[in-house]
Amino acid sequence: MKTSKAYATLFCLGLFLSSSLQSAAQKLTPFKQAELKALLKLESRLSPQQRDTLSQPVRDAIALAHQLLDPPDFNGGDDDQGELNIGLGSPRGSASTRAIARAASSPIVSSSTSLSSQEVQGGLTKISHPEAGLQLSRFFGFSDLESSSAQCGNNIVTSYLSGTAGNISSTIPIVNDPTTITPGSPIGVSFSADRGSTFTELPFLTAGPNFNLSQAAAGVTTTLVEPIGNPVTSCTSASKFFIASSPFFIADITFHDQFDFTENLFTGVGLNTSSDGGQTWGSPVPTVLKDADHLIDSGWLAVDPNNSNRMYVSYLDFDFEADFPTLPHPSPRCEPVSVRIAAELVTSPDGGKTWSSPRIIREDCLPIQQGFPQGFQAASTRLAVSPDGKLSAVFLLLHPLFASDGVTVVDYKLEVHARGSSDNGVTFGPEVKVSDLVQIGDGAHATRPLLQGFFHPSTVPAIAADPVKRANNKQNLYVVWADGRDNQKPDGTAFFGTYNFGDILISRSTDGGVTWSPPRAVSPTPPSFKGAGRDQFTPSVAVDHDGTIAICYYDRRNDPANNALDRYCSLSQDSGQSFHDVRESPKSWTFGQTWDLTSFWLGDYDTVTAPNGSDGFFGAFGISGDNVTGIFGRSLQRE
């Protein structure tokens, strides 16, 4: 497969522009400026530990906001006066700007342009194509990460976070017309009609309508929309697919002239819909939307397998109505001088056309102490629906333990919790503790530990429901997570003095989430392993129609030095009592990143999926490093 010249040209548009740069005059659009300012305000209200609970795309956007709006001078102050730093501090009129101008004279492709790919090695299929950027830069635009897949019938759609997609989507209209404002879409999407043997890649997921500044006369109001990332894919039929993204920003911008405006910013979870198996997509619409005193993050999407019209979206609401509110709120849910962090849910009874008001899975009012909100809180929620229609939510509950100064963290208490609803998410039953969790790696970050190689995986647990009732009417649920309890080695540079090599643990419930089994390792370190330990992290789980369980994760078992990475899946045909392992990656790779991803990571949303009503699995994952990068996928069949 040869990449077209027109498509390759687009990669150079992102060499020194992030998806946040929106005009040829190198100024932020009103929308992006409001969005980044809101994120900086959010950051100032949270403790360092709570910032760790933000999704990686939000953390990267905050880092970008500092780069563009608040770069420090040598004395630690702000000397930018609203001016932008382009790329790695390159000056205006530099070679980077000229390179973009040269690229603009080349043919431009649209969101309908596509690339096709086939099997590359041993059943592994290449899904995305960021490597064309290597022809133009060794630092920018060739990492696609954080994939999510859904399969209905023979059709599969995989979405993923892509710096390249963001660059392409936000710069095409500007190159053609510098007065055009367009929302960037950092979400890539590929579709397959042959159960994952081949994929066709779209340059980016549809973001929203454009707006031309020539219309920005006094009194003109326009609404702009833009997703940041965290795509989750689901489907209800071979033709109907959905992608949820969060945070999803909407801004009502009223212009006084082209350079003077006021904005009203909202955040939520957006939903794109395709009615042709992922080939084309409508613009995103909000499933939930809240004002500027909220940040909606870490959205998740689930569909009831028994009722294709019933859909669920969960998310984290960082709620500041009671503390430093931007807008008046007559009755905030928390008392003044406290921050509310809540895991919430909205539901749709009609296939995503309408959505309920938010329901609470868990909420915590965190009092402000020593300048920071402190106390227990939930992290990202994952959802599953059982064959009897019961909805289950699983989340990580965290509580930093402080020294007497009220600021220094001396340890973390981490627990996996679950909660169920038998009335389609209207109310929830008691909160149940599934297990304690011991953080992997250095253990010094709330939900994003630092692993060898200096990158930050998420430790949010995943959940799956058996789609069929088994013997004795059992309603089987499975929760998996990365845990460092079984192999902790002294490390003088680690925050708590040990490096915790991770295992993937599983806990099972046979009664719909009322009780849970003690956790056990899916693929423990064998006695023959020659190194000090090996990391396993970022698991996902699915159950197919015959009850086979697939748990897929990143693994370092093939390198005694614990550097090289692989992708493995562990399969069980006896309800999780025993597993056999399947290596998905044909060879190991070493970790590598590009500058446009400011914190090294592999992605939080990599999933394995089972098709509705049939057997087998499809899993997608990211390879970032060496000479092969992008999103890859493989079909898995039970033995």
Phi, psi and omega in degrees: 000126181252128179289133182293152180297319181297318181291318179298325179302325183296333182295329181285345176295335182262009185300313182232015173240128170282170178294353181272351180271120195240005179212155180295336177282005177060041174243150174288144171292159175305320181298307183295323178298315178296319180298312182290324176296321179296322179291322175297321179294319177301313182302320183292342183266349186253152173287163177303325180292322179287331175296330177296335181279349175293148177294158184296321176300324177292318178298320178293322178294323177294318176299321177295321179299320176296319181295320187268325188249341187218045179288132183283153170271188184290343177265008179086005181263186181255117183239020187272340182049037177082357179280159185259148166262125183265129178059228181267053177076019182287144183285161175298146181077010183283182179299327180296316180296319180294325178297320179294320179297320178295319180296328183295337181279353180271164180301142181250134177262162182252181181294348179273348177293142184221159174237143179250152178215156179233182179305136182253330180189123170053040180090353179276129182249135177278127185257322180236163188228067178277352189291345178299334178295338179296335179290344187244332182202146174265004186238339191233144158072026175228042174230123169243132187218175169058070185264153175218132185235152172220143179231128170228121185064225178274353186266137177230137171238132176238126174251159185197160177274130188218115173299325178297316179300318179297318180295316181296310187293328185269347183253338182305306182295328182291320178297320180284326182208105184297347180270003183268131171260130177224142175287136175279147176237104180278019184250122173266159181211139177227150181228152179227141177249008184228041176062028173094007177290322176225153178228148170247128185259131170267147182299325180195157175283140180306130184259312183164178184289153175275167176218135181260130184296341178295342177272359187276052175283165182304131177088354179283131177243134177227154178249126179242147179232152179198128172272155176257321182165212181055055182286140175231128185252140175212170180209158176239348176199176180296341179257330188264113178234153181226145171230119174264144179221148180204151347297151178239115186259139170233135178230127168268111186249124177252123183266138168264326163201190185294339184244001181230123187206163168234150183228151174238111191257137176231155178225150182191205175243125180265155180225118172263144182233138173239136178250010181227038175075022177096004182285321177226156187224141172281169177291152181289145174236151183282136169271330175212147182212130179226162188281189190290352175269016177225149163237123177264124185220163170057049179291153176220145184238134175221147179241138177290117182292346180266346182213101187293346178274345184266121183231152181229139173231124174250162183192169172258132177250112171271106194249119182243026181299327183271343185232118181055050182293144173278326183241155176289135178229112186294330184214073176296153184287339179248159177290159175303157182061045174205155178246135179259127174237121189226137166272120185234170184218139167237151184232153176233129177266357190228040175070029175093005179285319178228155184226147181287170167290159183296139171247151188261124170274312173202140174224149178224130173264112188258113179293150179276118178228134182054032177086355183231148171290137184224147178137178177297148172201157177271148170256194189309142182256142172240150188236152172210150180238127181277167182296340175272006179087000180288132179267132177238137177239135177236143181207163176266127177257127184232149177213105175291137178258125189255154171286179184297340179284352178076004183237316185286125178277126179255343179187172175234142168253119183236133179221147173265124181238155178221156179208143184238157177227129179257005180234042175062037173085007178289315176226160180236146176283189183299148175282132185242133174278121178278314183188158162290160176227131175257121184299143178274173177064225183283344178070008189263359182238141191305301180236001183229080182294156175267121179258160173310130187102357175060059169220165193236094172281161174273149176246027176291132180290157177243156183222147174216148177249137171297126184286354182231139172292135181259193182304146180060028175062031183290135174253092187277129172236147180228131176241134180230151178198164175271134187218140183253021187289331193264353181210081180253124183241140179303137180212111186294341181261351179285152187301316181257012174088000176224154168252124186257102177291131189270145167243154172271121180254153178230141171231142186239141171240133178255003182235033176074022175100008178285316177231158184225146179283157173301141182290150176218154182287137178287316181217078185293160179297123180286155178301337182281352182295132189269347182267182178289333180172169176220146184271138165237139185199167178053067179275156167227161186216145175211157178232129180268184191293333180268006176093001176292137179257136172239126176238118185244145189195166173275147190210145179242027186294338184270009179226107179302336178278355176064042177247306185289147184250152170219169172245126179235152169234137176251126184248141179227135176246013179230043176060033174089009179284327178216157183223150165237145190261143176236125176277118181275322182279132182290338176207160178285157176222159177256152190285138176209150183221167175249163187298331186287353170252105196286335175241131184293127181198164180250347180118147183258345195245010179304128187230155166249141185230148175246133180292144179297129172078007179216183186253164179097176186216161168225132180231138176242153181201164182257138169247123182229099179149175182055218181254010179231118179228163175125189178262132179234160179215159179212139172277141180237133175239145178292154179282000000 
